[in-house]
Every structure is written in structure tokens, then in C-alpha cells.
């Protein structure tokens, strides 16, 4: 966890010096295109390294089923997880 900010800092400085700085004296559109190009390339690298699909984890046993609320009972069509979300948000 300590190494990550240092690596990101070094990558950021390298990108600034070698990619952004040569475009300072050019049109703003050129700077934006380089920035978006770098972002798209970084996104693709992350997708290649970590994959494009997320991991689906099963719902914990204690969140399956319904929760009966003392005043209104069980809201129709709401699972335990949905009921907890509603109670936390409100």
C-alpha cells in the first residue's frame, strides 16, 4: 500500500514529461486528444491485465430471504439485502 502512490507518482511524472510537455505549445485540442488517448490506452491495459468481466460473488446466507419489520411487516418483493439498504439510506 505504500508502494502504490510512489509508483503512480513516477508514472504521472513520466507521462507529464514525455507525453504532455511536448504538446504545451500546441493547440488545446491536440493536448486533449493526447490526454484522452493515454486514458483509453491505460484503460485497455488494465482490461488486458485484470480482465473485462467482474467476479460475481454469491450473496451471504444471512442476506437471503426476507426480513420482517416490526411495524409494517415484510415489504412485498424485497429481499433482506434490499430491506437493509432501504433502512440504511433512510
C-alpha positions, 0 to 999 in steps of 0.5 A, spaced: 500 500 500 505 504 500 508 502 494 502 504 490 502 512 490 510 512 489 509 508 483 503 512 480 507 518 482 513 516 477 508 514 472 504 521 472 511 524 472 513 520 466 507 521 462 507 529 464 514 529 461 514 525 455 507 525 453 504 532 455 510 537 455 511 536 448 504 538 446 504 545 451 505 549 445 500 546 441 493 547 440 488 545 446 485 540 442 491 536 440 493 536 448 486 533 449 486 528 444 493 526 447 490 526 454 484 522 452 488 517 448 493 515 454 486 514 458 483 509 453 490 506 452 491 505 460 484 503 460 485 497 455 491 495 459 488 494 465 482 490 461 488 486 458 491 485 465 485 484 470 480 482 465 473 485 462 468 481 466 467 482 474 467 476 479 460 475 481 460 473 488 454 469 491 450 473 496 451 471 504 446 466 507 444 471 512 442 476 506 437 471 503 430 471 504 426 476 507 426 480 513 420 482 517 419 489 520 416 490 526 411 495 524 409 494 517 411 487 516 415 484 510 415 489 504 412 485 498 418 483 493 424 485 497 429 481 499 433 482 506 439 485 502 434 490 499 430 491 506 437 493 509 439 498 504 432 501 504 433 502 512 440 504 511 439 510 506 433 512 510 
